[in-house]
């Protein structure tokens, strides 16, 4: 978006520029007397061929009144004073044809008026930041100097400096030249001495300035230019009854038209047009001026467009007498998308317009819905990868002290409260039924994401046997999130073979699982809704339980990530929903612009938070000195003292590959006799080699 405003000296001086210096009507010669320090300049008759000469810088200047000739080719005047004296030279023929200084002022006024009512380019001028008086004065000087008016000097900014950063396109320049030509034609009707040749000379000088003024030669560098400038934007916004326009879509939309029953559509069109035209174009919303009709109806210097907060505060839907909520905002966005599609606006430009609208959401919706706005949400991803962490077996008793934890720190910023959380775990581990994963908040609130899937354990203390036998692989990480199609209790349920890997061999894609605490604490990620999201001091454990002897480990390069969607204020626990259906295609478009939730997140455990601090909602409920930290996941090793109910070991008969090997617990679970009789024995050997 442009940050440049029209300079007070000003921009588009000379109306995108005329001449910067006054050309002479003929050659000049300058000669100095050796006894003086002054100079004298006269205009030569057409037949003079004497080459000009130059002198040292003068300390005073005298100009003769009118052309003078002498017997020689030059005329010499001297002075010894040190003050500047100027004599008035008669106006040149072009100045006289234009009507002199007063006629030029008349022409400039007419040209400016043509520009101000031309929607194609008046957005550059109809802003209170533009010094109209200075603009007219500079135009008068520029045209007066061009026309050879006596005593007129152009001393405003040069064309390049005056227009730098305005993003003026070739189309803008051509339209200004056309408006000036229209004014020039009208001026000629009242000044018959002004010939077509004179007009061509003026317009040629204007055309020569294009290179210094135009910054967008292809007229496509901004959304404003690409969508068709102000006329196209005004048509896009439209009004009630203008089929296909945004405001007509709104007027016909029963979901929100109750807010627009008393709308002043001409004013609304002007303000919305200026708003869209200010995304990266020349309009400045809130800087309205008293424009000549028919430009910008409904607004003026004393009646500017209102800011978003004051213009929407207290508005209610006449259909249900409720304020603007996120559903209403989504319907508004949807109506705009429909209008942009009708106008065949390119997708990148639609996205830019929607991003600008999305940024206004918090100022538009009522207090209870502010945390639902796209801008009120932030996706914070914290991760720990390649941990190489180990878990000591047979010590878990349900407490965090008997679990292996890894800290995930969510940074502190103004968006500091949890809206939603997701956790991803990537780990190499055999026998998922041994695994328990827990999440702890900065407030020491616990949620069990999964507790030994496949085992109906009575207590969260490490007792019981044995759970599902499927395996986990870091190459196929599992994502825990509320609303997932699969419950974490069913991890591995679809796999019959002990060596099969969850989300690889069962074809489950996406590998997403809803938390299932089993006998552990918590219910789901909603437990953390509105809690503090940021800080340090809590932990996330990416390492799973192992059923190996205490001296062994089963975790290989695990990784975890926590993705937290955060909001600046604690969101309301039970926001009052509207009864109308929550269909919000427009908000889905805004959400797509806002973020892209990573799917391939091996090595991260994501924690996600959404929301925003409602305006005027009072101080944030932060607790100085409190232990703020991210969401975390802890996985438990099973306590040795709780293993008494494991099934009895099989007889220690050993043959073939198992000769001399004392069967481990995993071996004891293998079906069939422990003999070297083919595939079953091969499978048994692989397990024994790692566990015995």
N, C-alpha and C positions, 0 to 999 in steps of 0.2 A: 504494500500500500504506500502511496506517496506520502512523504512527510513534508514536502515542500508546499508552502503557501505562496500565493502571488505576492511579489515584493511590493512594498509601498511606493516604489519609485516608477514604475512598475512594469511588470510582466505584460507581455503582449504590447509593449510600447510600440507605437507606430503600427499598431494593430497587427501584431506579428511582424512589425517592422517596416519602416520606410527607409529613408536615407540617413546615414550618420554624418554626412558632411554636405555642404552646399557646393555644387559644381559651378565653375565660372562660365561666362558667356564667351570667353575667348582667352587667348594667351595673355600672360602678364610679364612685365619686366620690372626688375627692381634694381636700383642703382644707388650707391651711397656716395656722399661727398667725403673726402678724406678729412675734412675739418669738422665733421659732425658725427653724432652717434645715433641719428634717427634714420628712418627709412621712408621711402615714398613709393606707393604702388598706384599705377594707373592701368586702365584697360586699353589695349592697342586697337587701332582700326584693323579691319580684316586683312589689309594688305601688309601689315607689319611682319617682317621676317627676322628682325633682330633677335638673337637667342637671349634667353633670360640670364641674368646674373644674380648672384646671391651675395649677401654681406654678413658680417658678424651679427649676433643677436642684438636687436635694438633695445634702447631703454625707453623709447616712446614711439608712438605710431600716429601718423596722420594719414587720413584717407580723403582723397579729393572727392568732391561732389559731382559725380558724373564723369563720363569718359572725356579725356582731354588729349589733344594732339599738339605737337610743336613741329618746328622745322626738322628736328632729328627724330629718330625712331623711338626715343624714350623721353619721358618727362621726369624731371628731378625736383624733389622738394626736400628741404633739410630742416632740422629742428635741433635745438640744444637743450630742450627742457627734459625733465625726468618724469613727467606725469603723462598719463595716456589721454589723448584727446581724440574724439571720434566725430567725424562729420557724417551726416546722413546721406547715404547713397540712394538714389531712386530705386523703387521696386523694379524687379526684373519683369520681363514680359509674361512669364508664367504666373508670377504672383499677381500681376494685374488682371490676367485672364480669370484667375480664381476668385477675384474680388478683393484682393489685398488680404491683410491680416484678418479682418472681420469676415471676409468670405471664406477663408480657410477655417476659421473657428466654426462657421456654419456648416461647412462640409464635414469636419471632424465630428460635430454633434450628430449629424445625420448618419454617418458611418457607424458611430458607437451605438446609436439606437437600432440600426439594422442588426448589429451583432447581438445586442441584448435580447432581441425577440427571436433570434435564430437558435432553436433548441439544439442544433448540431454542434454549436460551439459556445453557447452562452454560459455553460457550466463553469467555464474558466473565469467568468466575470461576475456572476451573481452570488458572490460571497462577501460578507461584511469585511473580510480581511483585505479586500481589494480597495485601494485608494482611488476612487473614480475621478476625483478632482485632479490628482496628479497624473493619472492616465491621460485625461483630456489635454492637460497642459503640455505633456511630453509629445503627444500626437501633433498638437499645434506647432510646436517648435520643429518637429521633424519635417512636417510637410512645408512649413514656412521656409526652412533652410533649403529644402529641395527646390522650392519654387523661386528662390532668389529674392525673398522679401528683405528689405533693408533692415539691418540691425538684428535679425533673428539668428540665433545660434542654438544648435542642439547640444545640450549639456547633460542629458539623461544617460542611463546606462547603455552600453553598446548592446546589440541584439543578442549575442550569445550569452552574455552575463544576465540579461534581463529575463531570458526564457529558460535558463538552465534548470533542469529537474522537473519541469512542468509536464514532460511526456507528450508534447504537442506532436500530432501525427501529420503526415502529408495531407490526409483528408481534411484535418482541421485547418491547415494553412490554406488549402484551396478554397474552403468555405469562407474563410475570412476575406480572401482576395475577391471572391464573388460578391460578398456583402459590400465591400468597399467600392467595387465597380458599380454596383447598383446605386449606391449613394452618389458616386461620381456622375453617373448618367442623369440622376435627378438634379444634381447641382448644375450641370451643363444647361438644362432647360431654363434656369434662371440667370445664367451667365453665358450669353451667346458667344462671347469672345473666346470661351474655352473650346478649343478645337479637339477633334478626335485624336490628332497627333499629340496634343498635350496630355490627354488621358492615357494614351498608350505609353508615353514617356514616364508618367507617374507609376502606372502598373508595372512597367518593366523594372523600375527601381525597386518596387516592392518584391517582385519575383526574385530579384538578385539576392534578397535576404533569406531565402528559404533555407539554404544550407546552414546558416547560423541559428535558425529558429527551430527547425524540425528535428526532433530526437527519435521519432518513430517513423522512418521512411516508408515502411510497409503497412503501417496502421494496424498492427497486430500484436504489440508487445504487452498489452494489458487486457484484463477481462472487459474493461470499459470499452476499449476499441473493438475487441473481437465480437462482442455481442451486438454491436451496432450503435454505440454511444447513447446519448441521452434519449433520442427519439425512440429507439428500440426498447430501452429500459422503460420509458413511459408507457409504451404499448404493452409490454410484458406485465406491468403492474395493473394497468387498466382501471376499470371501475365496474360497478354493478351494471349489468346489461351489455358489457363488452365481452362477447362470448370468447371463451378460451383464456381470458386474462386471469391473473392471480386474484384480484378482488372480486371478479365475477364468480370464480370457483368458491371463494369464501362465502359470498352472499348466498350461494346455492347449497352450501354444506350445512346440514342440520346439526352437525356436531358442534359447530362454533358460530353459526350465523347469528345466534342470539346475542353475541357480544357486539355486533355491528349494526343493530337496528337503527341507531341514531348517528351513524357515521357520516361525516362530511367528506364525501368521496373525492371532490376536487382537491381539497387540502390533503387528504390521505394519500392520494396519488402523487402529489408533489413531494411530500415528505418521504415516502417510500422510494420514489425515483431518486431523490437526492441521497438517500441512504445507500442504495445499491450503487449509484454513480460515484460514491465516495470510497468504495472498497479499494480501488486503485486508480480511480479517475479524479477529475478536478473538483467535483462537488464537495462542499464542506457542510455536513449536516449540523444544523444549529446555528449557522452563520447566514441565515436568510436575510434578504434585503427587499426594499420596495421596488420590485421589478415592473417594467412597463408591460401592460397587457399585450398579448395573452400569456406571457411567460410566468411560470411558477404561480398559478392561482392559489388563493387560500392562505398564503403566508406573507410575512412582511417583517420589517425590522422590529416592529413592536409586537409581532405575533409569530415568532419563530417556531419551528418544529420542536416538540418537547422531547426531553430525554426519555428513555425507555421506562424508568421507574415511575416517574410522575404520570406518564401517559397511560400506564396500565394499572396503576394502583387503585384498588377498590372496584375494578370492573367486575361485573357479574353477568352471567349468561341469563338472559331473560327466559330461556327455556327451562332452566332448573334453579336459577338464583344462586349458583355457585360461582366461586372465583376461578381464575385461570389455573388449571393444573397441567401436569406434564402430558396428559392425554390431549388436552386442548392444543397445547403447543405442538404436539406431534401431528395433529390434524392440520394445523396451519402450515407446517413444513410440507406435509403431503400435498396440500393444495398448490403450494409454490412449485413443487417438483412437477406436478401435472402441467402447470402453466409453462414451465421451462421446457418440458418435453414438447408441448404444442408449438412453442416458438423455435424448436429445434436447436436449442443451445447445447453446445458441445459438453460432454461429461466433465472434463476438467474445469470448465468455467462454472458448471452447475455446482461442483464440489466447492469451489472458492466462494460462491454466493451462499451456499448452505453453511459453510464454516463461519462466515460472518454472522449469519442469523443464529447459529448455535451459540455463539459467544454472548448473545443477548438473552439467552434463556433465563438465567438467574434474575435478571432485571424485569422480566415479563411475568413469570409465573408467581403464584401466591406463595407465602412463606412455607407452607407445608410441603410444597413440591420442589423447592429449590435444590434439595439434595438429589433429585432425580435428573437434573440437567446434565447434559454431556460434559459441560465445562466444570461441573462440580465433582467430577470423578477423575481419579488418577490410578493408573495401573502401576503398581510398584512390584518389581520382580527382584527378589534376592535369591542367591543360589550359593551352593557349596558343591564343588565337583572334585572328582578323583580323590576322595577322602582317604581311602585305604584304611578305614576305621575297622576296629574289631569289637566283638561283643563277647564278654566272658559268659560262658554257659552256666546254667543251673544255679544262678543266684537271684533271679527275678522273684520279687515278692509283691509286686503291684506298685511299688514306689519308684519315683524318678531316680533315686539314688542307685537303684539296681538296674538302671537302663543306661545305654550309651546315648549321649545327646551331643548334638552339634549346634552351636549358636548361629542363628540367622538374624542379622541386624537390619531392621528397616529404618532408613534415615528419617530424621524429624523434619517436618516442614508444615506449612499452614494446613495442608490436607492431611489430617492426623487421626481420623477415626475410621474404623473398619466398616465397610459395606458388604464385602464378600471375600472369601478366601478360597484358594485352590492350592493343593499340595501335590507335587509330582515327585515320585521316588523311582530312582533307577539303581538296581542292585543285582549282584549275582548271589543267588542263595537257593539251595535245595530245600524242598519241603516247606511250602508256604504256610502250612498249618502250625509252624513254630513261631510265626511272626505276629508281633503286636506293634502297632504304630500309634503314637500319641502326639497330640499337639498341645502346647502350653502357651498361653498369652502373656503379655506383660503384667496382667493382673493375676497371674497364676491360675487362670481358668484352664481346665483340662478338657480335651476332647479326644476320645479314642477313635481313630480313623478305621482301624481294623483290629480285631482281636482273634487271632488263631482261627482263620477261616476253616470251616468244615468241622469244627469241634464245638459242641454245645457245652461250654464250660460254665460251671456254677458260680465261680468266683474269679475275680481278676487278681490272681495271686500266683500264677505259674503252674497250678496243679492241673491234672487231667491229661489225657492222651487221646488222639494224636493229631487230629486235624488233617487237612488235605495234603496230599503228597506231591502236588505239582511244584514246579520250580519257577524262580524269578530270574530274569536276566536284565542287566543294565542296558542292553541293546533294545529292550522293549519296556521302557519305563511305564509305570502306572500313574494315572492322574486321579486324585481324589477331588471330587467336587459335588456340591449339592445338586440334585436333579439328574444325576447321571443315570443311564438306563440300567446299569448293573449295580447290584449291591456288593459291597466289599466282602460280605460273608460268603459270597459265591466264587471268590477267587480260586481258580483251579478246578471248579466243580465240573466243568465240561471236559476235562482231560482224564483219560483212564490210565495212561502210562506214567509211571513215576518220573521218567526222564523228560517229559514234555514241559514246554515253557509257556507260561501264561501270556496271552496276547500275541503269541507267535504261532503256536500249534492249535489254538482253539479258534483262530480267525476273528477274534473280537477286535474290531477297529471302528471307532477310536477306542483306545484302551482307557476308558473312563469308568470310575467306580464311585458310587455314593457311599459316604462313611457309614459304617455299621459298628457301633461301639461294643456289641456283645455284652459282656458283663462289666466292661469298663465304663468310666465316667463320660458324660456328655451325650449329645443327641446328633448334632450336625453342625456345619459351619455357621449356621444362624445363631449359635450360642455366643459368637463374638460380635454380633451386629451392634454397632455403636460404641464398641470398646476402643481404647487407645490402640493405635496401630504402630506407632513408631517408637524408636529408642533402642536400648541395648540391655543385655543382662539375661535374656531368656535364651532357650536353646532349641534346636531342631535336630533330632537324631535321624540320620539317614542309614543307620545300620540295623539289620534285622536280628531276630533271635536265632540262635543256633542250637541244635540238639547234640552237638559234639561234646566230648569230654571237656572239662574245664580248661585244659591246656591247649585246646584247638580253637580255630575260628573258621567260620564259613562265609564271611562277608568279603567280597572282592571288589575294590574300587567303587564303592557305592557313591551315589550323588543324590542331592536333594535340593529342592527349590521351593520357595514360598512366594506366591503371587497374591498380593493384597490390593483390593480395590478400595481406595480411601476417600474420605470426605472431610472437609474442614471443620464441621460441627457434628456432634452426635446426632445421627438421624433419628427421627421420631420412631418409637417402637411400633406403633400401630397407626400409620397414616390412614386417614379416612378415605377410602377409595370412592370414586364416582361409580354410579350404576351403569354408565354407558360402556359399551364394549371397548376394551383396551387395544384396538387395532391401531398401530402407529407406524405405518411404513416410512413416514418421514423421519421419525426418530431412529429407525434402523439405518437410514442413510447417514444421519449425523453420527451414529455410533460407529459406522464403518469408517468415517473420516477421522474419528477421534483416536481409535487405536486398533491394532490387530493383535488378538490374543495368540501368543505363540502356541503351536501345537507340537512341534518337534523340540521338546524341552528336556532332552536327556541331560542330566547333570544339573537340573535346577528343581527346586521345590518352590512353587509360586505362591505368593500371598497377595490377594487382591482386595482393594477397598474402593468404594465409590461414595460420592456425596459431596455436599458443600456446606459451608457455614451460612445459614440463613441470614440475610441482611437484617440487622436490628434485632438479632435473637439473643443478645446479651453476651457476656464473656464466655469464652470456651472453657469447658470443664476440665482443664488440664490440672495435673497434680504435680507441683514442683517437687523434685526429688524422688518421684515415683519411678519404679523400675519399668521403663518403657522398652519394649522389644517387639520383634516380629512374632509371627506365628511360628510354632515349632512342632517338629514331629519327633517323637521318641519311640524307639523300638526296644523291646524287652528281651533279655536272655531268661530262660526258664530256670527257676531256682532248683538246685539239687535236692533240697529238703522237701520239695513238693512233687517229687517224681515217683513216689511209692506206688502210685496206681498205674504205672506203665505195665504193659503185658509182660508176662514172664518170658525170659529169653528162650530161644529154641535150643534143643540139644546141640552140643558142641561138636557134632559129627562133621568132619571136614574132609573133603576130597578134592582132587584136582587143584584148581586155582586157589582153593581156600585151605589147603593143608597148612597147618601151623598158625592159622589166623583165628584169633578169638572173635567170634561174631560181635559186631557192634549193634547198637539198637536198630540202625537202619537195615543191617543185614537180617536182623530178627524179623523185620517186617516183610522181607521178600517172600513171595509165595513159593511154594514148592520145596522140594528137597534141595539141600545145599550140595549139589553135585555138578560136575562139569559136563552138562549134557546139552550143549547148543546155545541158542540165543538167550534162553533164560539165565544160564550160567554166565554168559558174557555180560549180560546186564548186571548180574549179581557181582561179578568181578569188578566192574567199574565202580559200583557203589562201595564195595569193600575196600578197594584201593584207596579211596578218599576218606573213608570213615573208620576203618579198622586199625 
